[in-house]
Amino acid sequence: MYEAQTYESILARMLQKALSINSNLDTREGSLVWYGDAPAAVELQNLYIALDTVLNETFADTATRPYLILRAAERGLSPQPASPAILQMAITPTTLFLPLNTRFSIGELNYYVSADRGSGNYELTCETAGEAGNNYTGTVIPIEYVDGLETCKITSVLVPGEDEEDTELFRQRYLNSLNAQAFGGNQIDYIEKVNAIPGVGGVKVYRAWNGDLKPANMIPPKEAEAWIEGLSGVPEPVKLWLDTVYAAAKNNMFTVGGTVKLVVINSTFTVPSPTLVEQVQTAVDPLQNAGEGVGIAPIGHVVRVEGVQEETVDLGFALYYQRGWSWEDVSGYVTEAINGYFLELAQSWADQDEALVVRISQIESRLLGITGILDIANTTINEKAANHTLALDHIPVLGSLAPTTIEIKA
């Protein structure tokens, strides 16, 4: 806003003002008037710079991270903190018991046993919060000697670790909070609270997921009462359950309006582990207390949590190579480019109302950017020369590649 208020322009105005009072004054550089005005012009320029900084820090759109945090705190928002990765480790012999907090190292990071999953499987929680803990390619080494331990290896990531929320993501979340108010279990409320759970990278909210059940169809017919009374040989717990269900249905106490389905993706934008899905379910609406408001879901909301599913995508194409190049030279880069495209689709999944679409044009444009590939033709997805629409709430994973290697000859 104050870009024009430079030292030169300020000094020029000051000297011009002096000349307007007395046109005979010497205002050249080195004159007494110039020496009197120049230091003041420098300080005024610094003042304008400071004013511009204050102005930028005032608005969330231009504020730096510290002042953005202060601005967002007025709405009860703060950056999501970093969370540790939780891995699953398998050991032999499977009968060996590892005490909780037994420590292991993988590369430069340390982990500790946080839960016993049975049959020689244990949860390892990283002592360092952040995405670095998701990398388990190194050798698993016990920090202290474990008597009887033969082998130990990591089998999967149960809950991916997350770095502290990026400044621009936090800024967008703050701006979004101004446009859509989270309240009492509305859609935005679910999205905000579920995304705040460590390991969750995105969520979709569906209302009345069993909406195909009409409340009227749940009212029992007149014959039902006589049928229940005539039952014999029914175990007492089953009879009690039938009577309870019948009484509730008869009095129109069943409803389908408060049912909610949440579909989540993990923070690495892959299929979430059953452990993560279970953690989200417990945090939102524990199954043993469904609809009672024990979790973050409001009373009356029966919530079912599911994870996104993978859908394998097979690709075929004819590649035209630069002289001296072959499929062996570019295959790694092709796989990397396609996986990068599929990751972009997975990252956009939570923001899409419709199913994801794998597009031929996107595949071809990415492959044409690879050194050694001059042209591409006859691209197919799952053996069809057309874009492929995935099933709802599915993300693509690369299956097989069937390249036709055609070299351009001189």
Secondary structure by P-SEA (a helix, b strand, c coil): ccccccaaaaaaaaaaaaaaaccccccccccaaaaacaaaaaaaaaaaaaaaaaaaaaccccccaaaaaaaaaaaccccccbbbbbbbbbbccccccccccbbbbcccccccccccccccbbbbbbccccccccccccccccccccccccbbbbccccbbbbccccaaaaaaaaaaaaacccccccaaaaaaaaaaccccccccccccccccccccccccccaaaaaaaacccccaaaaaaaaaaaaaaaacccccccbbbbbbbccccccccaaaaaaaaaaccccccccccccccccccbbbbbbbbbbbbbbbbbbbbcccccccccaaaaaaaaaaaaaaaaaacccccccccccaaaaaaaaaaccccccccccccccccbbbbccccbbbbbcbbbbbcccccc
